[in-house]
Amino acid sequence: MDSDLVSAAAILVMLPCLWTILKLGVSVPGGRVGRQWRMLSVLVLLFAIAHFAAPLFGQLPAKVDALIVGAIFILGTTFVLVSIRLFYRIFGGLAR
């Protein structure tokens, strides 16, 4: 599969994610949940920017490309951590 086709597919998947997180953001309360939601929103925005820039990555030197991939992995891991903590707080509060 061509990398441009993969990038286009990723952008098409990311757009509804970006729309949803922005739409839901206005209804999220403050406090810890609100802070974590804002962190998730920033991470989704960064991922969206990366998806739009992905077609340009092939023009970068291999070392820079590897650095970007590493940064994306770190941000992805942070996203998973924040998501799990947010779900834990929400569902933990519901269970009480």
FENRA-V167139 format. One record per run of one state. SS is the DSSP state (H for helix, E for strand, C for the rest). FROM is the first residue (numbers start at 0). TO is the last residue. If there is no record, write none. Layout:
ss: {SS;SS}
from: {FROM;FROM}
to: {TO;TO}
This chain:
ss: {C;H;C;H;C;H;C}
from: {0;2;25;30;59;61;95}
to: {1;24;29;58;60;94;95}
